[in-house]
Amino acid sequence: MVDAHRTFVIVGGGLAGAKAAETLRAEGFSGRVILLGDERDHPYERPPLSKGYLSGKEDRDSVFVHETAWYAGADIELHLGQPVTALDREARSVRLGDGTVVHYDKLLLATGAEPRRLPVPGTELAGVHHLRRLAHADRLRNVLAALGRDNGHLVIAGAGWIGLEVAAAARGYGAEVTVVEPEPTPLHQVVGPELGQIFTDLHSDHGVRFHFGLRLTEIIGQDGLVLAVRTDDGEEHPAHDVLAAIGAAPRTALAETAGLAMAPRADGGGIAVDASLRTSDPHIFAAGDVANVAHPLLGTRLRVEHWANALNSGPAAARAMLGQEVSYDRVPYFFSDQYDLGLEYSGWAPPGSYDQVVIRGDAGKREFIAFWLKDRRVLAGMNVNVWDVTETVQGLIRSGRQIDPDALADPSVPLESLG
């Protein structure tokens, strides 16, 4: 039986919020748990939106975190399709779009992020897309199938993870794909020029056209439909649809208006939280894409937008809300699938942070592990079509030990022996 004297409210109906609610019950919390989401769909996971569901390999039901009946069975009060419009810290309450006021004893903000918009003319045209929500994926999946049937052309602005995964899905449907990217290689800020060329070659082998060092300046249309795009070299490129895949921004408006401390933009922005995921207000926590954590392992502030962070930080925040000792020191992790290439990336190695990249295996065959090192210490590792090594790679990162780069590159030397 639920104890109505204590109420924990979760704002955000994504993976972080759903896993936090699940953890509260698993840890024995008997008070009210209210989960507020501004989408009408039940909480779902985002990776399938650019991977299995978008490509047609998985059905729609596979994206949901829990079956619909689970929430009632766990006494989770689920309110969907209603945005939270205000947070009153003094009254410890939030107000919904319909005017309903919900009081809390502890509050978790898991508001996520939203796609950045292209700052160019023509973005109001019907064929301009973003990919962040399930409704976006529903629409884009139909668009890609139609482009494939009609030999249509998709232009993608941005060669990050979303852009590349959508490019692979689009080619799977048979659509023509052009990617416009201002950097000299794909994923330039993530894997650097050393590895970026591998992704250029991968997609080029599958018929994707790249235009590097360029930005979109205009989306050209007629009668509401996309006809072409123009880049800043003055050239026009044919297009029937355009995907803006230029990153995402944390959804911080609710927290900012309420006066919670924000992390500097230089550190990734978002809501500033300590290692226990507590904000500047002791009754409010933040998790997932919106949280910028004082990371105890990496010794820096870090905001991570990937699936594993939502999966793990939601439960960590829930335990902290219950008064448990929490130190959120997970090694950042993400994965990607593109054509016949699968990869896992662990760690954090932004541009300028490393002085060496070591390859273990055969990069030409796209079967290798890449390591980013600073002073012979592993900052990050990416295994490409090599499996069951994530735990070992993360152990090397956690150890902080100096490692012989030649031994790291030598497949005959067991990775486990280097940590």
C-alpha positions in Angstrom: 0.0 0.0 0.0 1.3 3.4 -1.0 2.1 5.8 1.9 0.7 9.2 0.7 2.8 11.1 3.3 5.9 11.1 1.0 5.8 12.0 -2.7 8.7 11.7 -5.1 8.1 13.4 -8.5 10.0 12.6 -11.7 9.8 15.1 -14.5 10.7 13.4 -17.8 9.2 10.3 -19.4 12.4 8.9 -20.9 14.7 6.0 -20.0 16.3 7.9 -17.1 12.9 8.7 -15.5 11.4 5.3 -16.0 14.5 3.5 -14.5 14.5 5.9 -11.6 10.8 5.1 -10.9 11.6 1.4 -11.2 14.5 1.7 -8.7 12.5 3.6 -6.1 10.1 0.7 -5.9 12.9 -1.9 -6.1 14.7 -0.1 -3.2 11.5 -0.3 -1.1 10.2 3.3 -1.3 6.5 3.1 -0.3 5.5 6.7 -0.9 3.8 8.1 -4.0 5.9 8.0 -7.2 4.6 10.4 -9.9 6.1 10.3 -13.4 5.4 13.3 -15.6 6.1 13.1 -19.4 5.2 15.6 -22.0 4.9 12.9 -24.8 1.8 10.7 -25.1 3.9 7.6 -25.6 5.0 5.6 -22.6 8.7 5.9 -21.6 10.9 4.4 -24.3 14.5 3.9 -25.2 16.1 6.2 -27.9 18.7 4.0 -29.6 16.2 2.1 -31.7 14.9 5.4 -33.1 18.1 5.7 -35.3 18.9 2.0 -35.4 16.7 -1.1 -35.4 13.2 0.6 -35.4 14.2 3.2 -38.0 15.8 0.6 -40.3 12.6 -1.6 -40.1 14.4 -4.5 -38.3 12.5 -4.0 -35.0 8.8 -3.3 -34.3 7.5 -0.3 -32.5 6.7 -2.1 -29.3 10.3 -3.1 -28.8 11.3 0.5 -27.9 9.3 0.8 -24.7 11.1 0.5 -21.3 8.2 -1.3 -19.6 4.9 -2.8 -20.7 2.0 -0.4 -20.2 0.5 -2.5 -17.3 3.8 -2.4 -15.4 3.3 1.2 -14.2 -0.1 0.5 -12.5 1.3 -2.8 -11.1 4.2 -0.9 -9.5 1.9 1.9 -8.2 3.6 4.5 -10.5 1.3 7.4 -11.2 2.0 8.1 -14.9 0.9 11.4 -16.4 1.6 11.6 -20.1 1.1 14.3 -22.8 1.3 17.1 -20.3 4.3 19.4 -20.1 5.6 20.8 -16.8 5.5 24.6 -17.1 6.8 25.8 -13.8 8.8 24.7 -10.7 8.2 26.4 -7.4 11.1 25.5 -5.1 9.8 27.3 -2.1 6.4 25.5 -2.3 8.1 22.3 -3.5 5.6 21.9 -6.4 5.5 21.8 -10.1 2.7 23.1 -12.3 1.5 21.2 -15.4 0.3 22.8 -18.7 -3.3 22.3 -17.7 -2.8 24.2 -14.5 -2.6 21.1 -12.2 -0.2 21.6 -9.3 1.8 18.6 -8.0 3.6 18.8 -4.7 6.8 16.8 -4.0 9.1 15.9 -1.2 11.9 15.1 -3.6 12.1 15.9 -7.3 14.1 14.4 -10.1 14.6 16.4 -13.3 15.1 14.0 -16.3 14.0 16.4 -19.0 16.5 15.3 -21.6 17.6 17.2 -24.6 16.1 18.6 -27.8 17.5 18.7 -31.3 19.2 21.8 -32.5 17.5 23.6 -35.3 19.1 24.6 -38.6 19.4 28.4 -38.6 18.7 28.7 -42.3 15.7 29.7 -44.5 13.4 26.9 -45.5 13.3 24.9 -42.2 9.5 25.3 -42.2 9.1 23.0 -45.3 7.3 19.7 -44.8 10.3 17.7 -45.8 12.6 19.0 -43.0 13.1 16.5 -40.2 14.6 16.0 -36.8 15.1 12.8 -34.9 14.7 12.8 -31.1 11.3 11.5 -30.3 9.4 8.4 -31.2 7.0 10.4 -33.3 10.0 11.7 -35.3 11.1 8.2 -35.9 7.6 7.1 -36.9 7.5 9.8 -39.5 11.1 9.4 -40.7 10.7 5.6 -41.1 7.9 6.2 -43.6 9.8 8.9 -45.4 12.9 6.7 -45.8 10.8 3.8 -47.2 9.1 6.2 -49.7 12.5 7.7 -50.7 13.7 4.2 -51.4 10.7 3.2 -53.5 10.9 6.4 -55.5 14.7 6.8 -55.8 14.4 9.9 -53.7 17.2 11.9 -52.2 17.9 12.6 -48.5 20.3 15.3 -47.4 21.6 15.0 -43.9 23.2 18.1 -42.2 25.7 16.7 -39.8 28.0 13.6 -39.7 27.7 12.7 -36.1 26.3 9.5 -34.7 22.6 10.3 -35.5 23.5 11.5 -39.0 25.6 8.4 -39.8 23.1 5.9 -38.4 20.2 7.5 -40.4 22.4 7.5 -43.5 22.9 3.8 -43.0 19.2 3.2 -42.5 18.3 5.3 -45.5 20.7 3.4 -47.8 19.1 0.2 -46.5 15.8 1.4 -47.9 17.5 2.3 -51.2 17.4 6.1 -50.8 20.1 8.4 -52.2 22.0 10.1 -49.4 24.2 13.2 -49.2 25.8 14.3 -46.0 27.0 17.9 -45.5 29.4 18.3 -42.6 31.5 21.4 -41.7 34.3 19.4 -40.2 36.9 17.5 -42.4 35.7 14.0 -41.3 32.7 12.4 -39.7 32.6 12.3 -35.9 35.6 14.7 -35.9 35.0 16.0 -32.4 34.5 12.4 -31.0 37.0 10.1 -32.7 39.3 12.7 -34.3 40.8 12.7 -37.8 42.7 9.5 -37.0 39.5 7.5 -37.0 37.1 9.7 -38.9 38.3 8.5 -42.3 37.2 5.0 -41.5 33.6 6.2 -41.3 34.0 8.2 -44.5 35.2 5.0 -46.3 32.5 2.9 -44.7 29.6 5.1 -45.9 31.2 5.9 -49.3 31.5 2.1 -49.9 27.7 2.0 -49.4 27.0 4.9 -51.8 26.8 7.9 -49.4 28.1 11.2 -50.8 29.9 13.5 -48.4 30.6 17.2 -48.7 33.1 18.2 -46.0 34.0 21.7 -44.9 30.5 23.0 -45.8 27.3 24.1 -44.1 23.8 24.4 -45.4 22.7 28.0 -46.0 19.3 27.4 -47.4 16.7 24.7 -48.0 15.0 25.4 -51.3 11.3 24.5 -51.8 8.2 25.0 -53.7 4.5 24.6 -52.6 5.8 23.5 -49.2 8.0 20.7 -50.5 11.8 20.4 -50.5 13.5 20.6 -53.9 17.2 21.2 -53.0 19.6 22.6 -50.5 22.3 25.2 -51.0 25.7 25.1 -49.2 28.0 27.9 -48.4 30.1 27.4 -51.5 27.1 28.5 -53.5 26.3 25.0 -54.9 22.9 23.4 -55.0 22.3 19.8 -54.1 19.1 17.8 -55.0 16.9 16.8 -52.0 13.4 15.6 -51.4 13.9 15.5 -47.6 16.4 17.0 -45.2 17.4 15.7 -41.7 19.0 18.2 -39.3 21.4 16.1 -37.3 23.5 18.9 -35.8 23.4 17.9 -32.1 21.1 18.4 -29.2 20.8 21.0 -26.4 19.8 20.1 -22.8 16.3 21.1 -21.8 17.1 23.3 -18.9 14.4 26.0 -19.1 12.4 24.7 -16.2 15.5 24.5 -14.0 16.9 27.8 -15.1 13.7 29.7 -14.4 13.6 28.1 -11.0 17.1 29.4 -10.2 19.0 26.1 -10.1 22.7 26.3 -10.8 23.7 25.6 -14.4 27.0 24.2 -15.6 29.1 26.5 -17.9 28.5 26.0 -21.6 32.2 25.3 -22.0 31.6 22.2 -19.8 28.6 21.0 -21.9 25.9 23.1 -20.2 23.0 21.5 -18.4 21.9 21.4 -14.8 25.0 21.3 -12.5 24.9 18.3 -10.1 27.4 16.9 -7.7 28.6 13.2 -7.7 25.3 12.2 -6.0 23.3 13.9 -8.8 22.0 16.5 -6.4 21.4 20.0 -7.8 22.0 23.3 -5.9 18.7 22.6 -4.2 19.0 19.7 -1.7 15.5 18.4 -2.6 16.1 18.3 -6.3 18.2 15.9 -8.4 18.9 15.6 -12.1 19.8 12.6 -14.3 20.2 11.7 -18.0 21.0 14.1 -20.8 20.2 17.2 -18.8 22.5 16.5 -15.9 26.1 17.9 -15.9 27.9 15.8 -13.3 31.0 16.6 -11.2 32.6 13.3 -12.3 34.7 11.8 -9.4 36.7 9.5 -11.7 37.4 11.9 -14.5 37.9 14.9 -12.3 35.9 17.2 -14.5 32.3 18.3 -15.2 30.7 16.1 -17.8 27.3 15.9 -19.5 26.7 12.7 -21.5 23.7 12.3 -23.9 24.0 8.5 -24.5 21.8 5.6 -23.6 24.0 4.1 -20.9 24.0 7.3 -19.0 20.2 7.5 -18.9 20.1 3.8 -18.0 22.5 4.2 -15.1 22.1 7.7 -13.8 18.3 7.4 -13.3 18.7 4.6 -10.8 21.7 6.4 -9.1 19.6 9.5 -8.6 16.8 7.4 -7.2 19.1 5.9 -4.6 20.4 9.4 -3.7 16.8 10.6 -3.3 16.3 7.8 -0.8 19.3 9.1 1.2 21.8 6.4 0.1 25.4 7.2 -0.4 25.9 7.7 -4.2 29.0 8.5 -6.2 28.2 8.4 -9.9 31.5 7.5 -11.5 30.4 5.4 -14.4 32.8 5.4 -17.4 30.9 7.0 -20.3 29.8 4.4 -22.8 27.9 4.3 -26.1 27.4 2.0 -29.0 26.6 2.3 -32.7 25.5 0.1 -35.6 26.1 1.1 -39.2 25.7 -1.5 -42.0 28.0 -4.4 -41.0 30.0 -2.3 -38.5 29.2 -2.4 -34.8 31.2 -0.5 -32.2 31.3 0.3 -28.5 33.1 3.4 -27.1 34.1 3.8 -23.5 35.7 6.8 -21.9 36.1 10.5 -22.6 38.8 11.9 -24.9 37.7 15.3 -26.3 39.9 17.1 -28.8 43.1 18.3 -27.3 43.0 15.9 -24.4 45.1 13.1 -25.8 48.5 12.9 -27.4 48.4 9.5 -29.0 46.0 7.1 -30.7 46.9 3.4 -30.7 45.3 0.8 -33.0 45.1 -2.8 -31.9 44.0 -5.0 -34.8 43.3 -4.4 -38.5 41.7 -1.0 -39.1 41.6 -1.7 -42.9 39.3 -4.7 -42.2 37.3 -2.7 -39.6 38.2 -5.1 -36.9 40.2 -3.3 -34.2 40.3 -1.5 -30.9 41.4 2.1 -30.9 42.8 3.7 -27.7 43.2 7.3 -27.0 46.2 8.0 -24.6 47.5 10.9 -22.6 51.0 10.4 -21.1 50.6 6.7 -21.8 47.3 6.5 -19.8 44.2 5.3 -21.5 41.5 7.9 -21.7 39.1 6.1 -24.0 38.8 3.0 -26.1 36.6 2.0 -29.1 36.2 -1.6 -30.1 35.0 -2.0 -33.7 33.6 -5.4 -34.7 35.5 -6.8 -31.7 33.4 -7.9 -28.8 33.4 -8.8 -25.1 36.2 -6.4 -24.3 34.2 -3.4 -22.9 34.8 -4.4 -19.2 38.5 -4.7 -19.9 38.8 -1.5 -21.7 36.9 0.4 -19.0 39.3 -1.3 -16.4 42.3 0.2 -18.3 40.6 3.6 -18.1 39.8 3.3 -14.4 43.3 2.1 -13.5 44.9 5.3 -14.7 48.2 3.3 -15.1 50.8 4.1 -17.6 50.8 1.4 -20.3 53.4 0.6 -23.0 51.8 1.7 -26.3 53.6 -1.1 -28.2 52.1 -3.7 -25.8 48.7 -2.1 -26.1 48.9 -2.4 -29.9 50.1 -6.0 -29.9 47.2 -8.5 -30.2 49.4 -11.2 -28.8 49.6 -9.4 -25.4 46.3 -10.0 -23.5 44.6 -6.8 -22.7 43.8 -8.1 -19.2 47.5 -8.2 -18.4 48.0 -4.5 -19.0 45.6 -3.2 -16.4 
